[in-house]
Amino acid sequence: MIDSPLLPSLGGYINGEWLMADKGHTLTVTNPVDNAPLAAVAAMGADETRRATAAAEQALERPATLEQRREWLNAIADALSRHREEIGRILCLEHGKPLAEAQGEADYAAGFFRYAATHIDALAPHTLDERPRDCEWHIHYRPAGVVGLITPWNFPIGMIAKKLSSAIAADCASVVKPSSKTPLTMIALFTLLDREVGLPAGKANLVLGSAGPITDALFDTPSVRVISFTGSTEVGRTLIEQSAPGIKRLTLELGGNAPYIVFADADLDHAADQLIGNKFRGGGQTCVCANRIFVQRDVAAAFAEKLAVRVKALTVGDGMAAGTKLGPLIDENAVAKVERHVSDALDRGARQIFQGDASGLPGTFYPPTVLLDVPSDAACYREETFGPLVPLISFDDEDQAVAMANDTDFGLAAYVFTADQARGHQVIARLRFGHAALNTGSGPTPEAPFGGMKQSGFGREGGLEGLFEFTEVQTVPVG
């Protein structure tokens, strides 16, 4: 079982108090390295959620100045930085990603709070230069209301930072629902909010438990005006339907099927290095990691060999062990999906270039695998794998590459590698993806807006655009 100074309670946090579930129910959090239990946390439901929303409503009655919000945001960033090592340890144990990567996620999270604090003046009221109808026109950015923040398991601290930083900047009060697979990191964050930041009671509330009753209660509560969700497109569709009766706003970051396009004139070593960092972050369990790797036919075999050399160097194992580069997948279902995608691609004519070794490891591991000549009817071409599979698909020319890349319902992230900058920008302009990188495998950053097109969702997190997601604009003409 886990022992940490940042886990004084294993319950939710409502109106400034730590609480276990009303009915005493708990859910067990396990370490995917060996499936050993880490903790039994509160399993809350609709009643606790309604109390959390009521506390948030009361907190909204006590508005905070921009300067007060800036102080809170900076305090959270400072607390995350001070406790990055312990937060990273907790995250590593419940998620499985390597310790250095987990601690880097704590730094990433701190960046969102720091950015919001630095740029919060963008939410200050302003007056129009024009005087239409002989009036003075004032524009205010009011808090939208209570906001529901629903986060996934793959970035336990990074995803809530994107949402909570903007919610606090907008002076909203929030009810946070983390994934039941990785709630401990969220509890650690709320411990810091309670001990070191001093947010007012009800300003941020934490409800742990199964998604269904908690989400239903959020949608049924009139004061909850915005719900921000990161997760699957299937769940996103359900939330869109649930939002209709109350006309609630949604911010959705949903599934991805990211193309990674490598032209023959690209620096293949650089493209391979960038792909390793992009694809194997979090064990390949990220919405922005490359899912379909398109390589121009003339260099496909050479690129596959370069990639195989790099994949062979990845150490698979316990994220807490020194030198580990690739940890376990989150659960058995994740392993089964990767297995299905690999066998399906091989059955359809793909060639295995390399597969690592995860035998003898007790947890939910899958070895990194590189396949060449993956056909367009393979499951991994159409579906997001969410695991350490690298499927290489050959193309002949620019038009074919663009058509194949766009041949998906999703539009979250894409990557293009070419020595011809003009062609790179030309290709990116034709891609229907919200994040489209040129000659880098870099994902989101706090300083830039991030979000999807098509069935990858709508709304933006990060950047100035993300600061406005939880505001309502009020226009005030004065005669």
C-alpha positions as CSV (number, residue, x, y, z in Angstrom):
1,M,0.0,0.0,0.0
2,I,1.2,3.5,-0.7
3,D,2.4,5.8,2.0
4,S,2.8,9.5,1.3
5,P,2.7,12.8,3.2
6,L,0.5,14.2,0.3
7,L,-2.1,11.5,0.9
8,P,-3.4,12.3,4.4
9,S,-6.9,11.3,3.3
10,L,-8.2,8.9,0.7
11,G,-11.5,10.7,0.4
12,G,-13.1,13.5,-1.6
13,Y,-12.8,17.1,-0.8
14,I,-16.0,19.1,-0.5
15,N,-16.5,22.6,0.9
16,G,-13.0,22.6,2.4
17,E,-13.3,19.2,4.2
18,W,-12.0,15.7,3.5
19,L,-14.8,13.2,3.3
20,M,-15.2,9.5,2.6
21,A,-18.2,8.2,0.7
22,D,-21.6,8.5,2.5
23,K,-22.2,4.8,2.2
24,G,-18.7,3.8,3.1
25,H,-18.0,2.4,-0.4
26,T,-14.4,2.4,-1.7
27,L,-12.6,1.5,-4.9
28,T,-9.1,-0.1,-5.1
29,V,-6.3,1.6,-7.0
30,T,-3.6,-0.8,-8.2
31,N,-0.1,-0.5,-9.5
32,P,0.0,-1.7,-13.1
33,V,3.6,-2.9,-12.7
34,D,2.5,-5.9,-10.6
35,N,-1.3,-5.3,-10.1
36,A,-0.6,-4.9,-6.4
37,P,-3.2,-2.7,-4.5
38,L,-2.0,0.8,-3.6
39,A,-5.0,2.3,-1.8
40,A,-8.7,2.1,-1.2
41,V,-10.2,5.5,-2.0
42,A,-13.7,6.8,-1.5
43,A,-16.3,5.7,-4.1
44,M,-18.8,8.6,-4.1
45,G,-21.9,9.2,-6.1
46,A,-24.7,11.6,-6.9
47,D,-25.4,12.8,-3.3
48,E,-21.8,13.8,-2.7
49,T,-21.7,15.5,-6.1
50,R,-24.8,17.5,-5.3
51,R,-23.2,18.7,-2.1
52,A,-20.1,19.6,-4.0
53,T,-22.0,21.7,-6.5
54,A,-23.9,23.4,-3.7
55,A,-20.6,24.3,-2.1
56,A,-19.4,25.6,-5.4
57,E,-22.5,27.7,-5.8
58,Q,-21.8,29.3,-2.4
59,A,-18.2,30.0,-3.3
60,L,-19.4,31.9,-6.5
61,E,-21.2,34.3,-4.2
62,R,-17.7,35.5,-3.0
63,P,-16.0,36.9,-6.1
64,A,-12.3,37.3,-6.1
65,T,-10.2,40.1,-7.7
66,L,-7.9,39.4,-10.6
67,E,-5.0,40.0,-8.2
68,Q,-6.3,37.4,-5.7
69,R,-6.7,34.9,-8.5
70,R,-3.2,35.6,-9.7
71,E,-1.9,34.9,-6.2
72,W,-3.7,31.6,-6.0
73,L,-2.5,30.5,-9.5
74,N,1.1,31.3,-8.6
75,A,0.8,29.6,-5.3
76,I,-0.4,26.4,-7.0
77,A,2.4,26.5,-9.5
78,D,4.9,27.0,-6.6
79,A,3.5,24.1,-4.6
80,L,3.6,21.8,-7.6
81,S,7.2,22.7,-8.2
82,R,8.2,22.2,-4.6
83,H,6.6,18.8,-4.4
84,R,7.4,17.6,-8.0
85,E,9.3,14.6,-6.8
86,E,6.6,13.2,-4.5
87,I,3.8,14.0,-7.0
88,G,5.9,12.2,-9.6
89,R,6.3,9.2,-7.4
90,I,2.6,8.9,-6.7
91,L,1.8,9.3,-10.4
92,C,4.4,6.7,-11.4
93,L,3.0,4.2,-8.9
94,E,-0.6,4.5,-10.0
95,H,0.0,5.1,-13.7
96,G,3.2,3.2,-14.5
97,K,5.0,5.9,-16.6
98,P,8.7,6.2,-15.8
99,L,9.5,8.4,-12.7
100,A,11.4,11.1,-14.6
101,E,8.5,11.4,-17.0
102,A,6.0,11.6,-14.2
103,Q,8.0,14.3,-12.4
104,G,8.2,16.1,-15.8
105,E,4.4,16.0,-15.9
106,A,4.3,17.8,-12.6
107,D,6.5,20.6,-14.1
108,Y,4.2,20.6,-17.1
109,A,1.2,21.1,-14.9
110,A,2.8,23.9,-13.0
111,G,3.4,25.7,-16.3
112,F,-0.4,26.0,-16.9
113,F,-1.0,27.7,-13.5
114,R,2.0,29.9,-14.1
115,Y,0.9,30.9,-17.6
116,A,-2.6,31.7,-16.4
117,A,-1.2,33.9,-13.6
118,T,1.0,35.8,-16.0
119,H,-1.7,36.4,-18.5
120,I,-4.8,36.8,-16.3
121,D,-5.0,40.5,-17.2
122,A,-6.5,39.3,-20.5
123,L,-9.7,38.8,-18.5
124,A,-9.8,42.3,-17.2
125,P,-12.8,44.4,-18.3
126,H,-12.2,46.9,-21.1
127,T,-14.0,49.8,-22.8
128,L,-14.5,50.1,-26.5
129,D,-12.7,52.9,-28.3
130,E,-15.9,53.5,-30.4
131,R,-19.0,55.2,-28.9
132,P,-21.9,53.7,-30.9
133,R,-25.3,55.3,-30.1
134,D,-23.5,57.9,-28.0
135,C,-22.8,55.3,-25.3
136,E,-19.7,54.1,-23.5
137,W,-19.4,50.3,-24.0
138,H,-17.9,48.2,-21.3
139,I,-16.9,44.5,-21.9
140,H,-16.7,42.2,-18.9
141,Y,-15.6,38.5,-18.7
142,R,-17.8,37.0,-16.0
143,P,-17.4,33.5,-14.5
144,A,-19.6,31.1,-16.4
145,G,-20.8,29.5,-13.1
146,V,-20.0,26.2,-11.5
147,V,-17.8,24.1,-13.8
148,G,-17.4,20.3,-13.9
149,L,-13.9,19.1,-14.7
150,I,-13.6,15.5,-15.8
151,T,-10.1,14.2,-16.4
152,P,-8.6,10.9,-17.8
153,W,-6.0,8.5,-16.3
154,N,-3.2,9.1,-18.8
155,F,-2.1,12.5,-17.5
156,P,-3.3,12.6,-13.9
157,I,-1.8,16.0,-13.1
158,G,-1.3,17.5,-16.5
159,M,-5.0,17.3,-17.6
160,I,-6.5,18.9,-14.5
161,A,-3.9,21.7,-14.7
162,K,-5.2,22.7,-18.1
163,K,-8.7,22.9,-16.8
164,L,-8.4,24.1,-13.3
165,S,-5.9,26.9,-14.1
166,S,-8.4,28.5,-16.5
167,A,-11.4,27.9,-14.2
168,I,-9.6,29.7,-11.3
169,A,-8.5,32.5,-13.6
170,A,-12.1,33.0,-14.7
171,D,-13.2,33.0,-11.0
172,C,-15.3,29.9,-11.5
173,A,-15.9,27.3,-8.7
174,S,-15.3,23.7,-9.8
175,V,-16.2,20.2,-9.1
176,V,-13.4,17.8,-10.2
177,K,-13.9,14.2,-11.2
178,P,-10.7,12.2,-11.8
179,S,-10.4,8.8,-13.4
180,S,-10.9,6.0,-10.9
181,K,-7.7,4.4,-12.3
182,T,-5.5,7.3,-11.2
183,P,-7.2,9.3,-8.4
184,L,-4.2,9.5,-6.0
185,T,-2.3,12.2,-7.9
186,M,-5.5,14.3,-7.8
187,I,-5.8,13.8,-4.0
188,A,-2.2,14.9,-3.7
189,L,-3.0,18.1,-5.7
190,F,-6.0,18.9,-3.4
191,T,-3.8,18.3,-0.4
192,L,-1.6,21.1,-1.7
193,L,-4.7,23.3,-2.4
194,D,-5.8,22.7,1.2
195,R,-2.5,23.1,3.0
196,E,-0.4,25.5,1.0
197,V,-2.7,27.6,-1.3
198,G,-5.6,28.4,0.9
199,L,-8.4,28.4,-1.7
200,P,-11.7,29.4,-0.1
201,A,-14.0,26.6,0.9
202,G,-16.1,25.4,-2.1
203,K,-13.8,27.0,-4.7
204,A,-12.5,23.6,-5.8
205,N,-14.2,20.4,-4.8
206,L,-13.1,16.8,-5.5
207,V,-15.5,13.9,-6.0
208,L,-14.1,10.3,-6.4
209,G,-16.1,7.4,-7.8
210,S,-17.7,5.9,-10.9
211,A,-18.3,8.3,-13.7
212,G,-22.0,7.6,-14.3
213,P,-23.7,8.9,-11.2
214,I,-21.3,11.8,-10.7
215,T,-21.6,13.0,-14.3
216,D,-25.4,12.7,-14.3
217,A,-25.5,14.8,-11.1
218,L,-23.4,17.5,-12.8
219,F,-25.7,17.7,-15.8
220,D,-28.8,17.7,-13.6
221,T,-27.6,20.7,-11.6
222,P,-28.7,24.0,-13.2
223,S,-25.8,26.0,-11.7
224,V,-23.2,23.8,-13.5
225,R,-22.8,25.8,-16.7
226,V,-19.7,24.3,-18.3
227,I,-18.3,20.8,-18.4
228,S,-14.8,20.2,-19.6
229,F,-14.0,16.6,-20.5
230,T,-11.0,14.8,-21.8
231,G,-11.5,11.2,-22.9
232,S,-13.0,9.0,-25.6
233,T,-15.1,10.2,-28.5
234,E,-17.8,7.7,-27.5
235,V,-18.2,9.2,-24.1
236,G,-18.0,12.7,-25.7
237,R,-21.1,11.9,-27.8
238,T,-23.0,10.9,-24.7
239,L,-22.0,14.1,-23.0
240,I,-23.2,16.2,-26.0
241,E,-26.6,14.6,-25.7
242,Q,-26.7,15.1,-21.9
243,S,-25.9,18.8,-22.4
244,A,-28.9,19.6,-24.5
245,P,-31.7,19.8,-21.9
246,G,-29.7,22.3,-19.8
247,I,-28.0,24.1,-22.7
248,K,-24.7,23.5,-21.0
249,R,-21.4,24.4,-22.7
250,L,-18.9,21.7,-23.3
251,T,-15.1,21.7,-23.8
252,L,-14.2,18.4,-25.3
253,E,-10.8,16.9,-26.0
254,L,-11.6,13.5,-27.5
255,G,-9.9,10.7,-29.3
256,G,-7.1,11.0,-31.9
257,N,-5.6,9.1,-34.8
258,A,-2.5,11.1,-35.4
259,P,-0.6,10.9,-38.7
260,Y,3.2,11.2,-38.7
261,I,4.3,12.0,-42.2
262,V,8.0,11.5,-43.2
263,F,9.0,12.7,-46.7
264,A,12.0,11.2,-48.4
265,D,13.9,14.5,-48.2
266,A,13.5,14.6,-44.4
267,D,16.4,14.1,-41.9
268,L,15.5,10.5,-41.2
269,D,17.6,10.3,-38.0
270,H,15.9,13.4,-36.6
271,A,12.5,12.1,-37.6
272,A,13.2,8.8,-35.9
273,D,14.5,10.5,-32.7
274,Q,11.4,12.7,-32.6
275,L,9.1,9.7,-33.2
276,I,10.6,7.8,-30.2
277,G,9.9,10.7,-27.9
278,N,6.5,11.3,-29.3
279,K,5.2,7.7,-29.7
280,F,6.5,6.1,-26.4
281,R,5.6,8.9,-24.0
282,G,3.3,7.4,-21.4
283,G,3.8,4.0,-23.0
284,G,2.1,5.3,-26.2
285,Q,-1.1,6.0,-24.1
286,T,-1.6,9.6,-25.2
287,C,-4.1,11.2,-27.5
288,V,-1.4,13.1,-29.4
289,C,1.1,10.4,-30.0
290,A,1.7,9.2,-33.6
291,N,-0.8,6.4,-34.4
292,R,-0.2,6.1,-38.2
293,I,3.3,6.6,-39.5
294,F,3.3,7.5,-43.2
295,V,6.8,7.2,-44.8
296,Q,7.6,7.9,-48.4
297,R,8.1,4.6,-50.2
298,D,11.7,5.3,-51.3
299,V,12.9,5.6,-47.7
300,A,10.4,3.4,-45.8
301,A,12.7,0.4,-45.3
302,A,15.7,2.6,-44.2
303,F,13.5,4.5,-41.8
304,A,12.1,1.3,-40.3
305,E,15.7,0.1,-39.6
306,K,16.7,3.3,-38.0
307,L,13.6,3.2,-35.9
308,A,14.2,-0.4,-34.9
309,V,17.7,0.4,-33.6
310,R,16.2,3.1,-31.4
311,V,13.3,0.9,-30.1
312,K,15.8,-1.9,-29.2
313,A,17.4,0.6,-26.8
314,L,14.2,1.2,-24.8
315,T,14.3,-0.5,-21.4
316,V,10.9,-1.9,-20.5
317,G,10.1,-2.3,-16.8
318,D,9.0,-0.7,-13.5
319,G,8.8,3.1,-13.9
320,M,10.5,3.5,-10.4
321,A,13.6,1.6,-11.6
322,A,16.5,3.6,-12.9
323,G,16.9,3.6,-16.6
324,T,13.3,2.5,-17.4
325,K,12.1,4.2,-20.6
326,L,8.8,2.3,-21.1
327,G,6.5,1.3,-18.3
328,P,3.3,-0.9,-18.2
329,L,0.0,-0.2,-19.9
330,I,-2.8,0.9,-17.6
331,D,-4.7,-2.4,-17.5
332,E,-5.3,-5.8,-19.2
333,N,-7.9,-4.3,-21.6
334,A,-5.2,-2.0,-22.9
335,V,-2.8,-4.9,-23.5
336,A,-5.5,-6.9,-25.3
337,K,-6.2,-4.0,-27.7
338,V,-2.5,-3.7,-28.7
339,E,-2.3,-7.5,-29.1
340,R,-5.4,-7.4,-31.4
341,H,-4.0,-4.5,-33.5
342,V,-0.6,-6.3,-34.0
343,S,-2.1,-9.7,-34.9
344,D,-4.6,-8.1,-37.2
345,A,-2.0,-6.1,-39.1
346,L,0.2,-9.2,-39.5
347,D,-2.7,-11.2,-40.7
348,R,-3.3,-8.5,-43.3
349,G,0.2,-8.6,-44.7
350,A,2.3,-6.3,-42.5
351,R,5.9,-7.3,-41.7
352,Q,7.3,-7.3,-38.2
353,I,10.6,-5.4,-38.1
354,F,11.2,-5.5,-34.4
355,Q,9.4,-6.5,-31.2
356,G,10.9,-6.1,-27.8
357,D,10.7,-8.5,-24.8
358,A,8.3,-8.0,-21.9
359,S,8.3,-11.7,-20.9
360,G,8.7,-12.3,-17.2
361,L,7.3,-9.0,-16.1
362,P,4.3,-9.5,-13.8
363,G,2.1,-6.5,-14.7
364,T,0.3,-5.2,-17.8
365,F,3.2,-4.8,-20.1
366,Y,3.4,-5.0,-23.9
367,P,6.7,-4.9,-25.7
368,P,7.5,-2.0,-28.2
369,T,6.7,-3.2,-31.7
370,V,7.6,-1.9,-35.2
371,L,5.6,-3.1,-38.2
372,L,6.2,-2.2,-41.9
373,D,3.8,-2.3,-44.9
374,V,0.7,-2.0,-42.7
375,P,-2.3,-1.9,-45.0
376,S,-5.1,0.7,-44.9
377,D,-7.7,-1.9,-43.9
378,A,-5.8,-2.8,-40.7
379,A,-7.5,-2.0,-37.4
380,C,-4.5,0.1,-36.2
381,Y,-5.1,2.3,-39.3
382,R,-8.7,3.1,-38.3
383,E,-8.5,2.9,-34.5
384,E,-6.4,4.6,-31.9
385,T,-4.1,1.9,-30.5
386,F,-3.0,3.7,-27.2
387,G,0.0,1.5,-26.8
388,P,3.6,0.9,-28.0
389,L,2.9,-0.1,-31.5
390,V,4.6,1.7,-34.4
391,P,2.8,0.9,-37.7
392,L,4.6,2.1,-40.8
393,I,2.6,2.8,-44.0
394,S,4.2,3.7,-47.3
395,F,3.1,6.5,-49.6
396,D,4.2,7.8,-53.0
397,D,3.5,11.5,-53.2
398,E,2.3,14.5,-51.3
399,D,-1.3,14.3,-52.4
400,Q,-1.5,10.7,-51.3
401,A,0.1,11.5,-48.0
402,V,-2.4,14.2,-47.3
403,A,-5.4,12.1,-48.4
404,M,-4.3,9.2,-46.2
405,A,-3.6,11.4,-43.2
406,N,-7.0,13.1,-43.4
407,D,-8.7,9.7,-43.9
408,T,-10.0,9.6,-40.3
409,D,-12.9,11.0,-38.3
410,F,-10.4,12.4,-35.9
411,G,-8.4,15.6,-36.0
412,L,-6.4,16.2,-32.8
413,A,-2.7,16.1,-33.8
414,A,-0.5,15.6,-36.8
415,Y,3.2,15.7,-37.6
416,V,5.1,16.4,-40.8
417,F,8.8,16.0,-41.5
418,T,10.5,17.4,-44.7
419,A,13.6,19.4,-45.6
420,D,11.4,21.7,-47.7
421,Q,9.8,24.2,-45.3
422,A,7.5,25.6,-47.9
423,R,6.1,22.1,-48.7
424,G,5.8,21.4,-45.0
425,H,3.6,24.5,-44.5
426,Q,1.7,23.7,-47.6
427,V,0.9,20.1,-46.4
428,I,0.0,21.3,-42.9
429,A,-2.5,23.8,-44.4
430,R,-4.3,20.9,-46.0
431,L,-4.4,18.8,-42.8
432,R,-7.6,18.9,-40.6
433,F,-5.9,18.6,-37.3
434,G,-5.9,21.2,-34.4
435,H,-2.2,20.6,-33.5
436,A,0.0,20.2,-36.6
437,A,3.7,20.2,-36.0
438,L,6.5,20.6,-38.6
439,N,9.8,18.8,-38.1
440,T,9.1,18.2,-34.4
441,G,7.2,15.6,-32.5
442,S,6.3,18.2,-29.8
443,G,2.9,18.0,-28.2
444,P,0.9,20.7,-26.3
445,T,2.5,23.5,-24.2
446,P,0.8,25.9,-21.7
447,E,1.6,28.9,-23.9
448,A,-0.3,27.8,-27.0
449,P,-4.0,26.8,-27.5
450,F,-4.6,23.1,-28.0
451,G,-7.7,21.2,-29.1
452,G,-9.2,19.1,-31.9
453,M,-11.1,19.3,-35.1
454,K,-13.8,17.0,-36.4
455,Q,-14.6,14.2,-33.9
456,S,-11.7,15.0,-31.7
457,G,-13.8,17.6,-30.0
458,F,-14.0,21.4,-29.7
459,G,-12.8,24.2,-27.4
460,R,-9.2,25.0,-26.6
461,E,-7.0,24.5,-23.5
462,G,-3.8,26.5,-23.0
463,G,-2.8,29.8,-24.5
464,L,-4.9,33.0,-24.2
465,E,-7.7,31.1,-26.0
466,G,-7.9,28.6,-23.1
467,L,-8.3,31.4,-20.5
468,F,-11.7,32.3,-22.0
469,E,-13.3,28.8,-22.0
470,F,-14.9,29.3,-18.6
471,T,-16.1,32.9,-19.0
472,E,-19.3,34.5,-20.2
473,V,-19.0,37.8,-22.0
474,Q,-21.2,40.6,-20.7
475,T,-21.6,43.8,-22.7
476,V,-22.6,46.9,-20.7
477,P,-23.5,50.1,-22.7
478,V,-23.7,53.2,-20.5
479,G,-25.7,56.2,-21.7
